[in-house]
Amino acid sequence: MPFPRGLRALDHSDFRRFYAGQVVSLVGNWMQSVAQAWLVLTLTNSPFRLGLINALQFGPVLLLSLFAGALVDRLPKRRLLVTTQVVLAAQALALGLLVGLGHVQYWHVCVLAALLGVVNAFDMPTRQSFIHEMVGKADLGNAVALNSAGFNGARVVGPAVAGLVIAEWGVAPAFLVNGLSFAVVIAALLSLRAKGRPVARPRASMLADALEGVQYAVRTPHVRVILSVLAVVTLTVFNFGVVVPLFARDVLQAGARGFGFLQTALGVGAVGGALVLAARGRERPPLVAIVGSAIGACLALVGLSFVQSFAPAAIVLVVIGFTTITTVASCNTTLQLSAPDALRGRVMSLYTLVFSGGFPIGALILGAVAERWGVRRAMLVAGLVGAASLAALLLASTRGSGEVPASASGSLPD
């Protein structure tokens, strides 16, 4: 019996198994994210050092994504994903054991965060491009939206559970649960029929392959615009790993439970946004809708900087979660539908580069500003700069060279 229209990607059996494994593991990932932020603040009491951890975690993406995309287009994607999951499990278990045995130091967290970043530089473009091979173009938008819903549904559950676990038993169990959850993902991947084999083509050097992906993005106007929108949102709004723990501790004076529930509020909004996208038709979103959602996220961050109590903060974070996920998922779908099959891994490596690679820059800047002038001013400045940049980008794309005129009022062109 087929699934309802809003869940149609689940009609593909490979995607069902892949999706189920991902949801289980993502709960563990979010538990680790909350535990790591709380651990760093406990060890250092420094917003800047918390920002540095985020920079180390996402920094390798800046260095490796382009070559990772070239590798993804050369190797079977399922095999590559199994390898990344094994390493990610080992990273989480190592951190849990260090904390549990009482030996953890700040530099341990730095090294393991950097390892996580290296693995994710290869894992993220592989995962994104593999979805297309499991569901095809017709159901890709729905699959991306459901993937976002699962990711953010886990954000609802994981942080809330992590807050309770940390308050009761400390951070070590959160890391250990995450490490063990990868067993479910690996079992799901091994059961898939799809192998994600590369498209046959003349072999070039890794550098030439990487440059080919960059040249495609630079020469394709709507791809260039979408990546620019994603870059602005990533740099200004997506530093939740720095903003939320600092806001919970310094503004609301909330403990681990409060921090976990604020992260859950973000997840509730993001799930709502993802479900709206999943229920939508198969057409691509217009550029004005993507940019409008991104501007909404920036303005909500400005609003959060003026909030002083828990309930309004949770409501604003729901709005931020909704607007950011609609922006990012729409960018993801547009890029995947635009990319030729032989270039999809490299195009999604650029998505990874911009989306995750912007984190270390934004996290360091926001962490430094928060340490100097407080988290409120850091959020205010980031939100205003982001909104102004996005408005200027939309104006330039619709009134400039005329390269992207259709995207202002209709779907982005092929």
N, C-alpha and C positions, 0 to 999 in steps of 0.2 A: 504494500500500500504506500503510495507516494506521500512525502511530507507536505505540509502546507506551503504555500508560495513563499512565505517569509523564511522558511527553513529548507528551501529546495536543494541547496548544496549538499544536505545530508542524505539525499537520494543516492549519492555516490558512496559506495561501501568503504573505499579506501579513505575518503575524507572523514567518514563517521569514526573510523578507528583512530585515525590521526588526531581528530578533534577531541575525542574522549581522553586520549593520553595527554594531550596538551593541557586540558582543563585541570586534570589532577596535579600535574607538575607545576602549573602556574600558581596554584594555591600555595605550594611550598616556596616558589620563587618570591611571592609577595611577603610571606612570613620572613624570609631571609632579608629582604629589602628593609623592612621595618626593624628587624633585629640588628642589622648592620649599622643603620643610622643611630639607633639608640646606644649601641656598643661604643661607637666613635665618640658620641657626646659624653658618655660615661667615662671613657678613658682620657679624653682631652679637654672637654668643656670648651671647645673652640669651633665657632662657625666656619672659620677659614679651613681648618683641617677636615671638617665634614665636607666642605666644597672640594677639597683636594682629593678625597676618596672618590667622589663622583667623577672628578676629572680623570683619575687613574682608571676608573672602571670603564669609562667611555672613550678615553684618549686613544687607545690602540685602534679604534675604528677610524680615526683620522689618518693613521699611518698605513693601515692594512686593507681598508675596504676595497679600493680599486683593484688590487691584486687578488683579493678574495673573490671579487666578482668574476674575474678572468678564470680563476680556479673552479668556481661553481659551474661555469659554462663548459668546463673540460671533463668533470668527473661525475659519476652517478650520484645524484643528490641524496638518495636514501642512505647510501653507505656513508656519505659525509656527515649526515645528520646523526647517525648512530655514534660515530666517533666523537662528535662535539658533545653529545649527551653524556657519554662516559666521562669525559674530562670535567664537565660541569658538575657531575655527581661527586667526583673526587674533590673538587674545590670546596663544595659545600660541606662535605664530611670532614675535611681537614680543618676548616674554620670552626666547626662544631666541636671537634676534639680538642683544639687549642683552648677554646673557651671553657669547655667542660673540665679539662685537667688543670685549669688555672694558670696556663702559661701564655695566654694571649697578650701581645703588645701591639701598639699602634702600627709598627712597621709590618707586622704579620698581616694585618688587615690591608695595608697598602699593597703588598706583594700579591695577595690573593685577589684583590680587586682588579689589579692590572692583568692577572691571568684570566679572570672572567671577561675582561674587555677584549683580550686577544681571541679567545674562543668565540665570543659573540660577533666579532668582525666577520667570521666565516659562517657562523650559525644563522644569522639573521637573513642575509641575502639568499642562502640556500633554502631556508624555510619559506620565505616569501615566494620565490620562483617555483618551488615544488607544489604549492597550492594550485597554481595554474595547471599543472600536469595531472592533478587528481580530479579536477572538476571541469576543465575546459573554459573557453572564453564566455560561453553563455551564462554560466553560473559563477563566474569569478567574483563579480561585485558582491553577490550574496555570501560567498565563502569568506571574502575579506571582512565583511561586516560581522558575520558569525564569529570569525576568529577574534575580532576586536571585542565582541560581546563576551566571549569566553575569557579573554585576557582580563577584561575589566570586571567580569563577574567574580573572577578569582581575586581581584583587587578589593571587592566587597567583603569576601570571606577571609582571605589571608591576613590582612592587617588587623581586622577585629580579633581573629583568633590569636595572632601574634601578640597583640597588646595584652590579652588575658594571660597567655602563656608566660610572657616576659614578667608581668607583675607577680605571677605566682611562683615560677621556677627559674627565671632568668632567661638569657638569650640563647644559651647552648641548644635547647631542644628545637628551637625554630630552625637553626642551621641543619641539625641532624634530620629533621623531618623532610626538609627540602632535598637533601642528598639522597634519601631513600626514595623519594617520589620519582626520581628519574628512571627507576626500574620499570615503572608503568609505561613511560614514554618509549623506552627502548623496546619493550615487548610489543607495543603497538606498531612501531616502525618496522620491526622484523616481520610483522604479519601482512604488510602491504604488498599488493601485486605490482603497483607502480614502482619502477626503479629510478626514474628521473634520469634516464641516460642522456648524454649530451647530443646535440644536433651535429651530424657529420659535416665537417667543413675543412678547408685547407688549414693546416696547422701553422700558427705564427708564434712569435715569442710572447711570453707573459706580458711584457711591457707593451708590445704592439696591441695585444688584445685589450689591455686596460685602457690604452689611449683611444682605441676604437669606440669604446663605450662613452668616454668623455666627449669625444668629437660628436657622437650622435646626440648627446644631451645638449651640447652648446649650439648645434645647428638646427635643433628642433624647437621652435618657439614655445609651444605649449608645455613641453617638458621642462624647458628652462624656467618658465614662469612658476610652474608647480613646485619645482625644487626651491625656488626663491621664497615662496610662501612658507614652505615647510621649514626653511632655515630660520626665518624670522620667528616663527612660533616656537621652535626648539630653543633658540637662544634666549627668548624673553619669558616664556610661560612655563615651559616643561621642566623646570628645575624643582620638581616636587620633593625630591630627596633632600633638598636643602631648605626649601621654604616651609614645608609642613612641620617637620620636627622643631624648627626654630620658632615658628608661629605658635605651636602647641606649648612649648616650654616658656618662651620669653614673653608672649603677649597674653595667652590664656592661662598660664601657670598650670597646665594640665600635665599629668604624668603619662606613663606608657599607655594606659587604657585610652586616655583622651586622644593621644597621638594616633593610635590604631583606628579609632572611630572617625577621626578626620580623614585619614586615608580611605576609609570605607566610604565616606561621603563622596569623595572623588570618584570612586569606583561605581557608585550608584548612578551618578550622572553619566559616566562613560558608558555603562551598560545601556542606559536609556538612549543615548545617541547612536550606539551601534545597532540597537534593535530598530530604531527609526530608519537607518540606512538599509538594514536587511529587508524591511517591509516595502521599501521603495521599489520602483520599477527597475529595469535593467539599464536605463540610460545613464550616461555619465553626468555627474553634477556640473552645473555651470560654474565658471570661475567666480562670478560675483557671489554665489552662495558659499563657495569655499573660503574666499577672502572675508566675507561677512561673518562667517562662523569664527574665523581666526581673530578678527577684530573684537568680536564679542568676548572671546577668551581673555584678550588683553585688558579690556575694560572691566571684566569681572575681577581680574587680578588687582586692578586699581581699587575697585570697591572693597576687596578683602583687606587692603592696607588700612582702611578706616574702621574695620570691625573690631569690637572689643569684648565680645562674649561668644560662648561656644555655639549656641543654636544658630545665630546668623552666620557664623563662620562656616558651619556645616552646609547651610543652604547655598552660600556663595560657592563653596567647593563643588557642590552638585552641578551648578551652572558651568563652572570651569571644566569639570569632567565631561559634561555633555558637549560643549563647544570644541574642546580640544580633540575629542575622539572623532567627531564628525569631520573636522578638518583633516586629521591625519589619515583616517580610513579613506576619505574621498581622494586624497593625494595618492595613496597607495593604489587604489583601483585604477585611477586615471593613468598612472605610469605603467602598470602591468598591461592594461589594454592597449596602450600605445606602442609598447616595445615589440620588436620582431622576436620570434622564438629564439633565434641564435644569439640575441643580445640581452635576453631577459635577466639573466643572472647579473650582468654588468650594470644594467639599468637599476636593478634592485640593490646592487651594492652602492650605487650613488644615493639611493633613498636611505640606505643604512648609514652612509657617510654623513649625509646632511642631518638625518633624524637623530642618530646616536652620537655622531661626531660633534654636533653642536653642544651637547651636554657639558663636556669638560670646559669649554670656553665660557658658556653661560654660568655654570656652577662656580667656577673660580671667580668670575666677576661679581656674581650675586653674593657669594660667601664673603668676599673681601668688603663689598659695600655694607653688608649686614654687620660685619664685625666692627666697621668704622662708625656707621650711622644708625644701625639697627635694621631689623628685618622689615619693618613697616616701610621705611624709605626705600629700601631695596626693591620691594614689590611695586611701589608707586612708580619709581623711575622705569623699571622693566616694562610695566604695563603701558605707560605712556609712550615710550620709545617704540614698542612693538606695534601699537595701534597706528601711530603716525607713519611708520615704515610700511605697513601693509596698505594703508590708504594711498600712499604715494606710489606703491607698486601697482595697485589696481588702476590708478589714474594713468600711469605711464603705459600700461599694457593696452588700454582702451583708446588712448588719445595720441600715442606715440607713432610708431612706425606702421601701425595697422596690421602687424603680423598676427595678432591674436584677437581680432575683433569679434569673432563669433563666440568666443568664450565668455564675453561679458554678459551675454543675455541667453545663450544657449549652451549646448554641450560642447566640450572641447573637441576640436577636430582631430581626425586620425593623423 
